């Protein structure tokens, strides 16, 4: 594990969408952060001239199973989840030589884009189900008072600007980012559940009478919708309304 002073900022970056990655990487470096990145992300950062350590430097363990296991390790997750106000937890980090993590920038495997392609098999789709990414996002969002969670590249510029201008990122901004992160993971999981519950090959092998109501409709349904626009008014003129799409 590389030497890292206690007051050094640490960031974990693991992305599938490289939009604005170079900007984020340079900004974090300018702000004094040490960046730890997974394999493909590390290569992209270094190609953009941004120095990055491997997440393996945090975990002391290589990426295995073809990349299925990279960040699911106390060496990464403990530094995200540790309560800074809990002296006992901070002592545990120190005892085990673990670094605090102050920022997590993660976006998930492109499951939605994958299943829209022609000829995609169930095996192809399953390989695009992210496990470590949602775990890191949820961990950082849970500990948002101490960890900044970035799940959307569109938020990079605003967060970096606030950090530069104010010297930190406000609790209000951190909480909004956490709410957005939980929503992002929820929509991701809902899409996977919908896909696995509706494709014919899965229906033929796993759907039972207990899974559906009369008429073949599912007993539960999760919807992940995105706001398209605000409307002038709702059912009545004094009520607000908005249009959403899947």
Helices and strands as residue ranges (DSSP letters): E 9-14, H 21-30, E 33-37, H 39-47, E 53-54, H 56-59, G 65-67, H 74-81, H 87-95, E 103-106, H 111-115, H 122-127, H 132-142, E 148-150, G 153-155, H 156-166, H 171-198, H 200-206, G 209-211, G 214-216, E 226-231, E 241-245
